[in-house]
Amino acid sequence: MDKLLIRRARVKDYIGISALMDELHEQHVKERSDIYRALQPRLEPGEYEEWLEKDTRYLFVAEDLEAGEIVGFASAQWQQIRNLNVLLDRDMLYINEVVVDRKWQGKGVGQRIMTELIELGKELQADSVELTVSSFNEGAQTFYEKLGFAVRSSRMEYILRT
């Protein structure tokens, strides 16, 4: 594990990140084909470059230095809530996605990525670090809870058409 580097993503990381995003999206399509459309690739090069250019978007990779491969990816976005009648003003780092290559899951990669994101939230003086996790992804829910995340709300549905 000492040959694993967590660092900011770069343009040249696109192929490895795209493969991980495809893996994550395939899981969502498999579990909820009534919502998610099969896409290949999930992340287009232009979209990735836009992410890199945004100064409110933070992209991190976990790189296996021995193999020179991207084995994990996370993206987060700085969000400020201001001047809403029903909500207090606050700043948050919202995690859009976290994905670790299946072969690397359970080896501490996700924990190291999340530690990096939590530290970034502290540096930015965010009030919270937040994310959304699908109810079918029980492994991810357990993982986040072990890191200290707590469920704040649940989104429910009543399906009328399938």
TIBA-834487 format. One record per atom (N, C-alpha, C): residue number from 1; x, y, z. Coordinates in pm, whole numbers. Example, Ala and Ser with C-alpha at 12.3 -4.5 7.8 and 13.67 -1.06 7.14 Angstrom:
# TIBA-834487
+-----+--------+--------+--------+
:  nr :     xx :     yy :     zz :
+-----+--------+--------+--------+
:   1 :   1319 :   -569 :    780 :
:   1 :   1230 :   -450 :    780 :
:   1 :   1320 :   -330 :    780 :
:   2 :   1285 :   -225 :    708 :
:   2 :   1367 :   -106 :    714 :
:   2 :   1290 :      3 :    787 :
+-----+--------+--------+--------+
# end
This chain:
# TIBA-834487
+-----+--------+--------+--------+
:  nr :     xx :     yy :     zz :
+-----+--------+--------+--------+
:   1 :     82 :   -119 :      0 :
:   1 :      0 :      0 :      0 :
:   1 :     87 :    126 :      0 :
:   2 :    216 :    112 :     38 :
:   2 :    303 :    229 :     39 :
:   2 :    338 :    275 :   -102 :
:   3 :    301 :    197 :   -202 :
:   3 :    324 :    235 :   -341 :
:   3 :    199 :    298 :   -401 :
:   4 :    111 :    347 :   -316 :
:   4 :    -12 :    410 :   -360 :
:   4 :     -2 :    560 :   -332 :
:   5 :    -30 :    640 :   -435 :
:   5 :    -23 :    785 :   -422 :
:   5 :   -162 :    843 :   -445 :
:   6 :   -208 :    926 :   -352 :
:   6 :   -332 :   1002 :   -370 :
:   6 :   -288 :   1141 :   -413 :
:   7 :   -338 :   1184 :   -529 :
:   7 :   -296 :   1313 :   -583 :
:   7 :   -408 :   1375 :   -665 :
:   8 :   -391 :   1501 :   -701 :
:   8 :   -486 :   1569 :   -788 :
:   8 :   -480 :   1506 :   -927 :
:   9 :   -595 :   1496 :   -990 :
:   9 :   -602 :   1440 :  -1124 :
:   9 :   -543 :   1537 :  -1226 :
:  10 :   -493 :   1478 :  -1335 :
:  10 :   -437 :   1555 :  -1446 :
:  10 :   -504 :   1511 :  -1575 :
:  11 :   -484 :   1585 :  -1681 :
:  11 :   -543 :   1554 :  -1811 :
:  11 :   -507 :   1411 :  -1854 :
:  12 :   -382 :   1373 :  -1835 :
:  12 :   -336 :   1241 :  -1882 :
:  12 :   -400 :   1124 :  -1807 :
:  13 :   -471 :   1151 :  -1699 :
:  13 :   -537 :   1046 :  -1621 :
:  13 :   -671 :   1003 :  -1680 :
:  14 :   -715 :   1069 :  -1786 :
:  14 :   -850 :   1048 :  -1837 :
:  14 :   -881 :    900 :  -1862 :
:  15 :   -796 :    827 :  -1928 :
:  15 :   -827 :    687 :  -1964 :
:  15 :   -855 :    603 :  -1840 :
:  16 :   -771 :    615 :  -1739 :
:  16 :   -791 :    539 :  -1616 :
:  16 :   -917 :    582 :  -1542 :
:  17 :   -940 :    712 :  -1537 :
:  17 :  -1059 :    763 :  -1470 :
:  17 :  -1185 :    722 :  -1545 :
:  18 :  -1180 :    730 :  -1678 :
:  18 :  -1295 :    693 :  -1759 :
:  18 :  -1332 :    547 :  -1736 :
:  19 :  -1233 :    460 :  -1727 :
:  19 :  -1261 :    317 :  -1701 :
:  19 :  -1329 :    298 :  -1566 :
:  20 :  -1283 :    370 :  -1465 :
:  20 :  -1345 :    361 :  -1332 :
:  20 :  -1487 :    416 :  -1332 :
:  21 :  -1509 :    528 :  -1401 :
:  21 :  -1643 :    584 :  -1411 :
:  21 :  -1737 :    488 :  -1483 :
:  22 :  -1687 :    419 :  -1585 :
:  22 :  -1768 :    319 :  -1654 :
:  22 :  -1808 :    207 :  -1559 :
:  23 :  -1712 :    162 :  -1478 :
:  23 :  -1738 :     56 :  -1380 :
:  23 :  -1847 :     99 :  -1281 :
:  24 :  -1836 :    221 :  -1231 :
:  24 :  -1934 :    274 :  -1136 :
:  24 :  -2072 :    286 :  -1202 :
:  25 :  -2074 :    336 :  -1322 :
:  25 :  -2202 :    354 :  -1392 :
:  25 :  -2267 :    220 :  -1425 :
:  26 :  -2186 :    122 :  -1465 :
:  26 :  -2241 :    -11 :  -1494 :
:  26 :  -2310 :    -70 :  -1372 :
:  27 :  -2255 :    -46 :  -1254 :
:  27 :  -2318 :    -93 :  -1131 :
:  27 :  -2455 :    -28 :  -1114 :
:  28 :  -2464 :    100 :  -1140 :
:  28 :  -2591 :    171 :  -1129 :
:  28 :  -2692 :    122 :  -1233 :
:  29 :  -2646 :    100 :  -1354 :
:  29 :  -2735 :     49 :  -1460 :
:  29 :  -2785 :    -91 :  -1423 :
:  30 :  -2696 :   -174 :  -1371 :
:  30 :  -2734 :   -311 :  -1334 :
:  30 :  -2841 :   -309 :  -1224 :
:  31 :  -2822 :   -224 :  -1126 :
:  31 :  -2914 :   -221 :  -1012 :
:  31 :  -3043 :   -144 :  -1040 :
:  32 :  -3036 :    -42 :  -1124 :
:  32 :  -3152 :     43 :  -1150 :
:  32 :  -3163 :     78 :  -1298 :
:  33 :  -3185 :    -24 :  -1379 :
:  33 :  -3199 :      0 :  -1524 :
:  33 :  -3324 :     79 :  -1557 :
:  34 :  -3413 :     95 :  -1460 :
:  34 :  -3532 :    178 :  -1481 :
:  34 :  -3500 :    328 :  -1470 :
:  35 :  -3380 :    361 :  -1425 :
:  35 :  -3340 :    500 :  -1409 :
:  35 :  -3219 :    534 :  -1496 :
:  36 :  -3119 :    446 :  -1494 :
:  36 :  -2991 :    476 :  -1558 :
:  36 :  -2983 :    419 :  -1699 :
:  37 :  -2934 :    500 :  -1790 :
:  37 :  -2913 :    464 :  -1930 :
:  37 :  -2772 :    406 :  -1945 :
:  38 :  -2759 :    299 :  -2019 :
:  38 :  -2627 :    242 :  -2046 :
:  38 :  -2549 :    340 :  -2134 :
:  39 :  -2432 :    376 :  -2090 :
:  39 :  -2346 :    468 :  -2164 :
:  39 :  -2207 :    410 :  -2174 :
:  40 :  -2141 :    437 :  -2284 :
:  40 :  -2001 :    397 :  -2296 :
:  40 :  -1934 :    499 :  -2385 :
:  41 :  -1847 :    581 :  -2340 :
:  41 :  -1804 :    591 :  -2201 :
:  41 :  -1901 :    676 :  -2118 :
:  42 :  -1895 :    661 :  -1990 :
:  42 :  -1977 :    741 :  -1899 :
:  42 :  -1926 :    885 :  -1896 :
:  43 :  -1797 :    901 :  -1907 :
:  43 :  -1734 :   1032 :  -1898 :
:  43 :  -1662 :   1063 :  -2029 :
:  44 :  -1712 :   1161 :  -2102 :
:  44 :  -1651 :   1203 :  -2228 :
:  44 :  -1526 :   1289 :  -2200 :
:  45 :  -1428 :   1286 :  -2290 :
:  45 :  -1306 :   1366 :  -2269 :
:  45 :  -1335 :   1515 :  -2246 :
:  46 :  -1426 :   1573 :  -2322 :
:  46 :  -1457 :   1715 :  -2307 :
:  46 :  -1516 :   1746 :  -2170 :
:  47 :  -1603 :   1659 :  -2122 :
:  47 :  -1663 :   1678 :  -1990 :
:  47 :  -1554 :   1672 :  -1882 :
:  48 :  -1463 :   1575 :  -1896 :
:  48 :  -1354 :   1562 :  -1799 :
:  48 :  -1267 :   1688 :  -1798 :
:  49 :  -1236 :   1740 :  -1916 :
:  49 :  -1154 :   1862 :  -1923 :
:  49 :  -1226 :   1980 :  -1858 :
:  50 :  -1358 :   1988 :  -1875 :
:  50 :  -1436 :   2093 :  -1808 :
:  50 :  -1426 :   2079 :  -1656 :
:  51 :  -1434 :   1955 :  -1607 :
:  51 :  -1420 :   1933 :  -1463 :
:  51 :  -1285 :   1986 :  -1414 :
:  52 :  -1179 :   1953 :  -1489 :
:  52 :  -1045 :   1995 :  -1448 :
:  52 :  -1030 :   2147 :  -1445 :
:  53 :  -1100 :   2215 :  -1534 :
:  53 :  -1088 :   2360 :  -1546 :
:  53 :  -1165 :   2436 :  -1439 :
:  54 :  -1267 :   2375 :  -1380 :
:  54 :  -1347 :   2446 :  -1280 :
:  54 :  -1268 :   2463 :  -1151 :
:  55 :  -1265 :   2586 :  -1101 :
:  55 :  -1190 :   2608 :   -978 :
:  55 :  -1269 :   2569 :   -854 :
:  56 :  -1394 :   2528 :   -871 :
:  56 :  -1473 :   2478 :   -758 :
:  56 :  -1486 :   2326 :   -760 :
:  57 :  -1419 :   2260 :   -853 :
:  57 :  -1426 :   2115 :   -866 :
:  57 :  -1289 :   2058 :   -830 :
:  58 :  -1290 :   1953 :   -751 :
:  58 :  -1165 :   1891 :   -704 :
:  58 :  -1165 :   1744 :   -745 :
:  59 :  -1064 :   1705 :   -822 :
:  59 :  -1052 :   1569 :   -871 :
:  59 :   -926 :   1505 :   -815 :
:  60 :   -943 :   1386 :   -758 :
:  60 :   -830 :   1313 :   -701 :
:  60 :   -824 :   1173 :   -760 :
:  61 :   -703 :   1123 :   -774 :
:  61 :   -684 :    985 :   -816 :
:  61 :   -598 :    913 :   -713 :
:  62 :   -617 :    782 :   -709 :
:  62 :   -527 :    694 :   -636 :
:  62 :   -448 :    621 :   -743 :
:  63 :   -318 :    639 :   -741 :
:  63 :   -232 :    580 :   -843 :
:  63 :   -144 :    472 :   -783 :
:  64 :   -147 :    353 :   -843 :
:  64 :    -56 :    246 :   -808 :
:  64 :     77 :    280 :   -876 :
:  65 :    174 :    325 :   -798 :
:  65 :    300 :    371 :   -856 :
:  65 :    378 :    258 :   -922 :
:  66 :    365 :    139 :   -869 :
:  66 :    436 :     25 :   -926 :
:  66 :    388 :     -6 :  -1067 :
:  67 :    256 :    -10 :  -1085 :
:  67 :    198 :    -44 :  -1215 :
:  67 :    172 :     79 :  -1300 :
:  68 :    177 :    198 :  -1240 :
:  68 :    147 :    319 :  -1314 :
:  68 :      1 :    326 :  -1356 :
:  69 :    -89 :    271 :  -1272 :
:  69 :   -231 :    266 :  -1305 :
:  69 :   -312 :    349 :  -1206 :
:  70 :   -422 :    404 :  -1257 :
:  70 :   -518 :    473 :  -1173 :
:  70 :   -611 :    366 :  -1116 :
:  71 :   -616 :    354 :   -984 :
:  71 :   -697 :    249 :   -921 :
:  71 :   -812 :    306 :   -838 :
:  72 :   -819 :    438 :   -831 :
:  72 :   -928 :    502 :   -759 :
:  72 :   -946 :    644 :   -809 :
:  73 :  -1067 :    694 :   -793 :
:  73 :  -1098 :    829 :   -838 :
:  73 :  -1208 :    888 :   -751 :
:  74 :  -1198 :   1017 :   -727 :
:  74 :  -1304 :   1088 :   -655 :
:  74 :  -1312 :   1229 :   -709 :
:  75 :  -1434 :   1280 :   -710 :
:  75 :  -1453 :   1419 :   -747 :
:  75 :  -1546 :   1483 :   -646 :
:  76 :  -1516 :   1608 :   -616 :
:  76 :  -1597 :   1683 :   -520 :
:  76 :  -1613 :   1826 :   -571 :
:  77 :  -1714 :   1892 :   -519 :
:  77 :  -1744 :   2027 :   -562 :
:  77 :  -1772 :   2116 :   -442 :
:  78 :  -1715 :   2236 :   -445 :
:  78 :  -1738 :   2335 :   -342 :
:  78 :  -1875 :   2397 :   -365 :
:  79 :  -1959 :   2400 :   -263 :
:  79 :  -2092 :   2459 :   -275 :
:  79 :  -2117 :   2553 :   -158 :
:  80 :  -2174 :   2667 :   -191 :
:  80 :  -2212 :   2763 :    -89 :
:  80 :  -2362 :   2784 :    -95 :
:  81 :  -2425 :   2773 :     19 :
:  81 :  -2568 :   2799 :     29 :
:  81 :  -2582 :   2936 :     93 :
:  82 :  -2649 :   3025 :     23 :
:  82 :  -2659 :   3162 :     70 :
:  82 :  -2801 :   3217 :     48 :
:  83 :  -2845 :   3296 :    144 :
:  83 :  -2966 :   3378 :    131 :
:  83 :  -3092 :   3300 :     95 :
:  84 :  -3108 :   3182 :    152 :
:  84 :  -3232 :   3108 :    135 :
:  84 :  -3314 :   3122 :    263 :
:  85 :  -3440 :   3151 :    248 :
:  85 :  -3525 :   3177 :    364 :
:  85 :  -3528 :   3062 :    464 :
:  86 :  -3531 :   2940 :    415 :
:  86 :  -3551 :   2826 :    506 :
:  86 :  -3420 :   2760 :    551 :
:  87 :  -3307 :   2798 :    491 :
:  87 :  -3180 :   2735 :    526 :
:  87 :  -3079 :   2837 :    576 :
:  88 :  -2999 :   2796 :    670 :
:  88 :  -2888 :   2878 :    716 :
:  88 :  -2780 :   2883 :    607 :
:  89 :  -2709 :   2992 :    599 :
:  89 :  -2595 :   3000 :    508 :
:  89 :  -2491 :   2898 :    554 :
:  90 :  -2434 :   2829 :    458 :
:  90 :  -2328 :   2735 :    493 :
:  90 :  -2246 :   2699 :    371 :
:  91 :  -2129 :   2644 :    396 :
:  91 :  -2036 :   2603 :    292 :
:  91 :  -2014 :   2453 :    305 :
:  92 :  -2013 :   2385 :    191 :
:  92 :  -1991 :   2241 :    197 :
:  92 :  -1904 :   2195 :     81 :
:  93 :  -1837 :   2086 :    105 :
:  93 :  -1768 :   2013 :      0 :
:  93 :  -1857 :   1894 :    -30 :
:  94 :  -1912 :   1891 :   -151 :
:  94 :  -2004 :   1784 :   -189 :
:  94 :  -1928 :   1683 :   -276 :
:  95 :  -1925 :   1558 :   -231 :
:  95 :  -1856 :   1453 :   -306 :
:  95 :  -1951 :   1399 :   -411 :
:  96 :  -1912 :   1415 :   -537 :
:  96 :  -1994 :   1369 :   -649 :
:  96 :  -1980 :   1220 :   -675 :
:  97 :  -1859 :   1170 :   -672 :
:  97 :  -1838 :   1028 :   -691 :
:  97 :  -1707 :    984 :   -628 :
:  98 :  -1709 :    860 :   -583 :
:  98 :  -1590 :    792 :   -534 :
:  98 :  -1597 :    653 :   -593 :
:  99 :  -1491 :    611 :   -659 :
:  99 :  -1489 :    477 :   -716 :
:  99 :  -1348 :    419 :   -702 :
: 100 :  -1344 :    294 :   -661 :
: 100 :  -1218 :    222 :   -648 :
: 100 :  -1229 :     96 :   -733 :
: 101 :  -1126 :     69 :   -810 :
: 101 :  -1122 :    -51 :   -894 :
: 101 :  -1155 :   -174 :   -808 :
: 102 :  -1238 :   -261 :   -862 :
: 102 :  -1282 :   -380 :   -786 :
: 102 :  -1166 :   -458 :   -726 :
: 103 :  -1056 :   -469 :   -801 :
: 103 :   -940 :   -545 :   -753 :
: 103 :   -874 :   -479 :   -632 :
: 104 :   -899 :   -352 :   -612 :
: 104 :   -836 :   -278 :   -504 :
: 104 :   -929 :   -251 :   -387 :
: 105 :  -1054 :   -287 :   -400 :
: 105 :  -1148 :   -262 :   -291 :
: 105 :  -1111 :   -345 :   -169 :
: 106 :  -1131 :   -287 :    -52 :
: 106 :  -1098 :   -356 :     73 :
: 106 :   -952 :   -345 :    112 :
: 107 :   -874 :   -264 :     39 :
: 107 :   -730 :   -250 :     67 :
: 107 :   -693 :   -111 :    118 :
: 108 :   -793 :    -33 :    156 :
: 108 :   -766 :     98 :    215 :
: 108 :   -759 :    214 :    116 :
: 109 :   -779 :    186 :    -13 :
: 109 :   -772 :    292 :   -114 :
: 109 :   -883 :    394 :    -91 :
: 110 :  -1005 :    347 :    -78 :
: 110 :  -1119 :    437 :    -57 :
: 110 :  -1101 :    521 :     69 :
: 111 :  -1051 :    459 :    173 :
: 111 :  -1030 :    532 :    299 :
: 111 :   -927 :    643 :    280 :
: 112 :   -823 :    615 :    206 :
: 112 :   -720 :    718 :    184 :
: 112 :   -774 :    832 :     98 :
: 113 :   -856 :    798 :     -2 :
: 113 :   -917 :    903 :    -85 :
: 113 :  -1011 :    988 :      0 :
: 114 :  -1093 :    923 :     80 :
: 114 :  -1189 :    997 :    164 :
: 114 :  -1117 :   1083 :    266 :
: 115 :  -1008 :   1036 :    322 :
: 115 :   -930 :   1116 :    416 :
: 115 :   -880 :   1242 :    347 :
: 116 :   -836 :   1228 :    223 :
: 116 :   -790 :   1343 :    146 :
: 116 :   -903 :   1444 :    125 :
: 117 :  -1023 :   1394 :     93 :
: 117 :  -1137 :   1482 :     71 :
: 117 :  -1181 :   1552 :    201 :
: 118 :  -1181 :   1479 :    310 :
: 118 :  -1217 :   1539 :    439 :
: 118 :  -1115 :   1647 :    477 :
: 119 :   -987 :   1619 :    456 :
: 119 :   -883 :   1720 :    484 :
: 119 :   -901 :   1843 :    395 :
: 120 :   -940 :   1821 :    268 :
: 120 :   -967 :   1934 :    179 :
: 120 :  -1082 :   2017 :    233 :
: 121 :  -1188 :   1951 :    279 :
: 121 :  -1300 :   2022 :    339 :
: 121 :  -1256 :   2108 :    456 :
: 122 :  -1168 :   2054 :    539 :
: 122 :  -1115 :   2131 :    652 :
: 122 :  -1034 :   2251 :    605 :
: 123 :   -948 :   2230 :    503 :
: 123 :   -867 :   2340 :    447 :
: 123 :   -956 :   2452 :    393 :
: 124 :  -1064 :   2413 :    328 :
: 124 :  -1156 :   2510 :    269 :
: 124 :  -1247 :   2574 :    374 :
: 125 :  -1238 :   2526 :    497 :
: 125 :  -1321 :   2571 :    608 :
: 125 :  -1470 :   2547 :    581 :
: 126 :  -1497 :   2431 :    523 :
: 126 :  -1636 :   2391 :    498 :
: 126 :  -1704 :   2359 :    630 :
: 127 :  -1835 :   2375 :    630 :
: 127 :  -1914 :   2336 :    746 :
: 127 :  -1935 :   2185 :    748 :
: 128 :  -1933 :   2123 :    629 :
: 128 :  -1955 :   1979 :    620 :
: 128 :  -1898 :   1925 :    489 :
: 129 :  -1878 :   1794 :    489 :
: 129 :  -1848 :   1719 :    368 :
: 129 :  -1968 :   1627 :    350 :
: 130 :  -2031 :   1631 :    233 :
: 130 :  -2154 :   1557 :    212 :
: 130 :  -2146 :   1475 :     84 :
: 131 :  -2232 :   1375 :     76 :
: 131 :  -2241 :   1290 :    -43 :
: 131 :  -2376 :   1222 :    -46 :
: 132 :  -2406 :   1162 :   -159 :
: 132 :  -2527 :   1083 :   -174 :
: 132 :  -2483 :    941 :   -209 :
: 133 :  -2550 :    843 :   -150 :
: 133 :  -2520 :    703 :   -182 :
: 133 :  -2652 :    632 :   -210 :
: 134 :  -2652 :    551 :   -315 :
: 134 :  -2773 :    478 :   -353 :
: 134 :  -2805 :    372 :   -249 :
: 135 :  -2934 :    352 :   -226 :
: 135 :  -2976 :    256 :   -123 :
: 135 :  -2935 :    113 :   -158 :
: 136 :  -2919 :     82 :   -287 :
: 136 :  -2878 :    -53 :   -325 :
: 136 :  -2731 :    -78 :   -294 :
: 137 :  -2654 :     26 :   -271 :
: 137 :  -2510 :     13 :   -250 :
: 137 :  -2479 :      5 :   -100 :
: 138 :  -2519 :   -106 :    -41 :
: 138 :  -2503 :   -125 :    103 :
: 138 :  -2357 :   -124 :    147 :
: 139 :  -2270 :   -176 :     62 :
: 139 :  -2127 :   -176 :     95 :
: 139 :  -2073 :    -34 :    110 :
: 140 :  -2114 :     54 :     19 :
: 140 :  -2070 :    193 :     27 :
: 140 :  -2129 :    261 :    149 :
: 141 :  -2255 :    233 :    179 :
: 141 :  -2317 :    294 :    297 :
: 141 :  -2241 :    256 :    422 :
: 142 :  -2209 :    129 :    436 :
: 142 :  -2133 :     81 :    552 :
: 142 :  -1996 :    148 :    558 :
: 143 :  -1931 :    157 :    444 :
: 143 :  -1800 :    220 :    435 :
: 143 :  -1805 :    364 :    485 :
: 144 :  -1900 :    442 :    436 :
: 144 :  -1911 :    582 :    476 :
: 144 :  -1945 :    596 :    625 :
: 145 :  -2031 :    509 :    674 :
: 145 :  -2066 :    514 :    817 :
: 145 :  -1944 :    486 :    904 :
: 146 :  -1859 :    392 :    861 :
: 146 :  -1737 :    363 :    937 :
: 146 :  -1643 :    483 :    941 :
: 147 :  -1653 :    569 :    839 :
: 147 :  -1570 :    690 :    835 :
: 147 :  -1630 :    804 :    916 :
: 148 :  -1751 :    783 :    969 :
: 148 :  -1814 :    886 :   1051 :
: 148 :  -1927 :    961 :    983 :
: 149 :  -1960 :    926 :    860 :
: 149 :  -2073 :    990 :    793 :
: 149 :  -2203 :    936 :    853 :
: 150 :  -2304 :   1021 :    858 :
: 150 :  -2434 :    983 :    912 :
: 150 :  -2543 :   1018 :    811 :
: 151 :  -2647 :    938 :    809 :
: 151 :  -2760 :    964 :    720 :
: 151 :  -2832 :   1088 :    770 :
: 152 :  -2849 :   1185 :    681 :
: 152 :  -2921 :   1307 :    716 :
: 152 :  -3065 :   1301 :    667 :
: 153 :  -3087 :   1240 :    551 :
: 153 :  -3222 :   1227 :    496 :
: 153 :  -3222 :   1111 :    398 :
: 154 :  -3340 :   1068 :    363 :
: 154 :  -3355 :    961 :    264 :
: 154 :  -3451 :   1009 :    157 :
: 155 :  -3420 :    978 :     34 :
: 155 :  -3508 :   1009 :    -78 :
: 155 :  -3585 :    881 :   -109 :
: 156 :  -3717 :    892 :   -112 :
: 156 :  -3801 :    774 :   -134 :
: 156 :  -3877 :    788 :   -265 :
: 157 :  -3924 :    677 :   -316 :
: 157 :  -3999 :    679 :   -441 :
: 157 :  -4114 :    580 :   -436 :
: 158 :  -4214 :    609 :   -515 :
: 158 :  -4326 :    519 :   -538 :
: 158 :  -4332 :    506 :   -690 :
: 159 :  -4294 :    391 :   -741 :
: 159 :  -4282 :    372 :   -885 :
: 159 :  -4421 :    348 :   -946 :
: 160 :  -4455 :    430 :  -1043 :
: 160 :  -4584 :    418 :  -1110 :
: 160 :  -4574 :    343 :  -1243 :
: 161 :  -4460 :    355 :  -1309 :
: 161 :  -4439 :    283 :  -1436 :
: 161 :  -4304 :    216 :  -1433 :
: 162 :  -4298 :    100 :  -1494 :
: 162 :  -4169 :     31 :  -1505 :
: 162 :  -4135 :      3 :  -1647 :
+-----+--------+--------+--------+
# end
